[in-house]
Amino acid sequence: MTSDNATGKLTIRDIVLKGSIIAVIVTVPSIVSFVIAWMILNDLIQAAIIGAIVHFIAMGFSLKISKKFLVKRGS
């Protein structure tokens, strides 16, 4: 069935693959910053706050990335 390609829609496989990549882009920096802050500061609450701040910043960037990344490029 070539109806997906003719209408310009993404396939389920494309959505899952690209969504997983965006999820990694969002979660890895927040987890890494949490662990590093916890090791340096030795305080769980402050590390969680720093990790949350980095997570929300990464979510803001992922919105811009996903708008460019999830667009089906026509031939």
One Martini backbone bead per residue (centre of mass of N, CA, C, O) as a GRO file, in nm:
protein
   75
    1MET     BB    1   0.091   0.040   0.027
    2THR     BB    2   0.104   0.391  -0.096
    3SER     BB    3  -0.074   0.594   0.075
    4ASP     BB    4   0.134   0.709   0.276
    5ASN     BB    5   0.324   0.842   0.061
    6ALA     BB    6   0.106   1.015  -0.089
    7THR     BB    7   0.014   1.184   0.182
    8GLY     BB    8   0.276   1.227   0.386
    9LYS     BB    9   0.291   1.015   0.600
   10LEU     BB   10   0.384   0.861   0.874
   11THR     BB   11   0.493   0.589   0.999
   12ILE     BB   12   0.504   0.398   1.274
   13ARG     BB   13   0.807   0.347   1.263
   14ASP     BB   14   0.894   0.645   1.243
   15ILE     BB   15   0.764   0.742   1.505
   16VAL     BB   16   0.913   0.552   1.701
   17LEU     BB   17   1.202   0.623   1.624
   18LYS     BB   18   1.189   0.936   1.658
   19GLY     BB   19   1.071   0.933   1.947
   20SER     BB   20   1.311   0.785   2.078
   21ILE     BB   21   1.525   0.995   2.013
   22ILE     BB   22   1.389   1.230   2.164
   23ALA     BB   23   1.386   1.088   2.442
   24VAL     BB   24   1.693   1.075   2.469
   25ILE     BB   25   1.745   1.381   2.446
   26VAL     BB   26   1.586   1.440   2.716
   27THR     BB   27   1.694   1.224   2.940
   28VAL     BB   28   2.005   1.216   2.950
   29PRO     BB   29   2.075   1.503   3.062
   30SER     BB   30   1.909   1.476   3.329
   31ILE     BB   31   2.052   1.225   3.446
   32VAL     BB   32   2.341   1.329   3.436
   33SER     BB   33   2.297   1.586   3.608
   34PHE     BB   34   2.195   1.439   3.858
   35VAL     BB   35   2.443   1.261   3.917
   36ILE     BB   36   2.656   1.485   3.930
   37ALA     BB   37   2.517   1.658   4.149
   38TRP     BB   38   2.510   1.432   4.364
   39MET     BB   39   2.821   1.388   4.379
   40ILE     BB   40   2.901   1.684   4.445
   41LEU     BB   41   2.675   1.775   4.668
   42ASN     BB   42   2.535   1.541   4.842
   43ASP     BB   43   2.224   1.613   4.738
   44LEU     BB   44   1.916   1.509   4.646
   45ILE     BB   45   1.737   1.764   4.613
   46GLN     BB   46   1.928   1.941   4.442
   47ALA     BB   47   1.963   1.732   4.216
   48ALA     BB   48   1.662   1.720   4.137
   49ILE     BB   49   1.634   2.016   4.057
   50ILE     BB   50   1.851   2.019   3.840
   51GLY     BB   51   1.728   1.790   3.668
   52ALA     BB   52   1.456   1.936   3.614
   53ILE     BB   53   1.568   2.184   3.470
   54VAL     BB   54   1.710   2.029   3.242
   55HIS     BB   55   1.455   1.885   3.141
   56PHE     BB   56   1.292   2.143   3.057
   57ILE     BB   57   1.500   2.245   2.857
   58ALA     BB   58   1.500   1.990   2.676
   59MET     BB   59   1.197   2.011   2.603
   60GLY     BB   60   1.222   2.277   2.449
   61PHE     BB   61   1.418   2.164   2.233
   62SER     BB   62   1.239   1.921   2.138
   63LEU     BB   63   1.023   2.086   2.001
   64LYS     BB   64   1.207   2.197   1.776
   65ILE     BB   65   1.314   1.925   1.675
   66SER     BB   66   1.037   1.783   1.607
   67LYS     BB   67   0.945   1.978   1.383
   68LYS     BB   68   1.190   1.885   1.193
   69PHE     BB   69   1.199   1.560   1.234
   70LEU     BB   70   0.867   1.486   1.175
   71VAL     BB   71   0.896   1.558   0.881
   72LYS     BB   72   0.788   1.481   0.572
   73ARG     BB   73   0.975   1.422   0.291
   74GLY     BB   74   0.936   1.497  -0.024
   75SER     BB   75   0.994   1.392  -0.370
   0.00000   0.00000   0.00000
